[in-house]
Amino acid sequence: MSTIVWNISAMNCYPQAEGETDVVFAVNWQCNGTQEQDGKTYNGSTYGVCVVTYTSGSPYTPYADLTQDQVLGWVWASGVDKDATEAAVNFQIAQAINPPVITPPLPWSA
């Protein structure tokens, strides 16, 4: 079983928008997975950017008070499919553990 970790690597903001300061409009995210098997570590990852929109009058959290969990909630609410993304990372790991194609050394080069 792999370990999946989601991270926010950056957020782009408007300095002023809708009467607020440092209003996030784009979130750079990463989904990374690792799995240990037979003494080896296998990795998979994917990343992206999603657009988020603040509407005047909606609850507003100052930039300095945002948490990664809150922003990840925005990512998933914006259309990033959490389950499908994690499945893609797990597929990468499975392919690394059991590659569908290999390139062995040429038999005469040994």
N, C-alpha and C positions, 0 to 999 in steps of 0.2 A: 504494500500500500504506500502510495506516495504522500509526501507532505506538500501541501499547496500553501503559498503565501502571496497575498495581494499587497501591492505597494502603490502609493501615489508618489511619483517622482518629481512632478512640478505642476504648478497651477498658474495659468495666465489670468491677469485681472485688468479690469478697467480701473484707473485711479479714482474716478468718480462716475457713478451711474445710478439712476433712479433714487437720488438723494442719499446714497450710501458711499462708503469709501472702500477701495480695494475689493471690488465685486468680481468674483471668479466667473469666467466665461468659458474656459477650456481646462480640462484635467488630463494630464498625462499619467497613464496607469500601466502597471506591469502585473502579470500573473506568472509566478515561478513555481516550479515543482522539482522535488528531488526524491529519489528512492535509492535505498541501499539494497544491493543484492550481490551475494557471493563475494563480499569484500570490496565491491566497486560502487561508486556513486554515479547515478544516472540523472541527467537534468533535462528539463523541458521548460520553455518559456514563451510567452507572447506578450505583446504590449500594444497600446493604442492611445488615441486621444479622443475624448468625447467633449461635446459642447453642452454646457449647462446654461440655463437662463434664469436670471432673477427677475421676478415681477414685482414692481413697486407695491408696497403694502403687505407683501408676504413676510412671514417671519424671516428675520435676517440675523445671521451669526457673524460678528466681526471676524475678519480674516485671522487675527491672532488667537481666536477662541475655537477655530475649526479643529475637528479631530479627524484622523484618518478614517475611522469608521463612518463618520458622517459623510465625508466626501466619497467614500466607496459606495455608500447608499445612493448618492447622486449618479455615480457611474452606472450602477446597475439599473437605476430608474430611467436613465437616458437611452437605454436600449442595448447596453452591453450585456449579453446573455452570460451570466455567471456560470451556470452549469455547463453550457456548451464550451465556454472558454476553458474551464477546468478539464473538461473531457479532451479538448485539443492538446492541452499540456500533458495529460496522462497518456494520450496516444503517442506523442513524441517520445516519452519515456519508454513506453512499451516497444516502440520501434528501435530504440537504442539498445534495449535489453535483448531483443530478438529481431535483428535486422532482416528485412525481407530480401535484401540483396547484399551480397558480399563480394569482395574482390580479393581472393586469395593470391599469394605470391605465385608467380609462374613456376611450374614444376621443375624446369631446368635451371632456375636461378638459385637453387639452394646450395 
